[in-house]
Amino acid sequence: MQKKRLLDIVRDKICFKYYSFSIERTYIYWIKYFILFHDKKYPIEMGENEIESFLTHLAVEKKISLTT
């Protein structure tokens, strides 16, 4: 049996919680952006440092609001 891919697991969870399609699209977008930012490193291999560098990148370089 093949393991489920991360984005499939996220989609299942979002569906289970009855979130809207636009919420699903947004979550998937940010997850993909995070993974691509770290050169396609699998999220389970990352930790606090990677999260902090990503959020700093968004705030400083992309000028994205904290509420986003």
N, C-alpha and C positions, 0 to 999 in steps of 0.2 A: 504494500500500500504506500502511495506517495504522500509525503508530508504536504500540508496546506501551505501555500505561500502567505507571507505576511499580509499583503494587501487583501487577499481573500478572507483571511481571519478578521481583519478590520471591517471589511464589508459585512461579514456575518454578524459581528457584534453590533454594528450600526443598525442593521436590519432588525435584529432581535430587540433593540431598544426603540424601534419605530421612529428613528430620526428621519428627517426629510432627505430627499435626494441631493438637495443643495448642500446640506451638512456633510453628507457622504463625500461629495465632490471636493469640498473644502478640506476635509480631513485627509483625503487621499493626496490632494495637491501638496499639502504641507509635509506629509510623510515622504513623498517622492522628493521634494525640494531638500529636505533634511538629508536623505540618503545620497542624493547627487552632490550636495555640498561637501560631503565627506568621501567623495570619490567612490561611490557605490559600496561603501563598507556596510556590512549587515548591522542593523541597529542593536542586536543582542551583543555585539562585540564592542559597543560604545558605552560610554558612561557620562558622568557629570561634566568632565572636561569638554567633550564633544557637544553636549547640549549647551553649555555656557558659550563656547566659541560660535555656535550657530546663532544663538540669541543675540550675542554681541554683534555679529555680522549683520543681522536684520536691523538692529537698532541703530548702529553707527553708519554702516555703509549703505544700507537700503532705506534708512530713515523710516522704518515701519514702527508704528505706534505699539506700545506695550499691550494695549487692549486688543490688538489684532491677534 
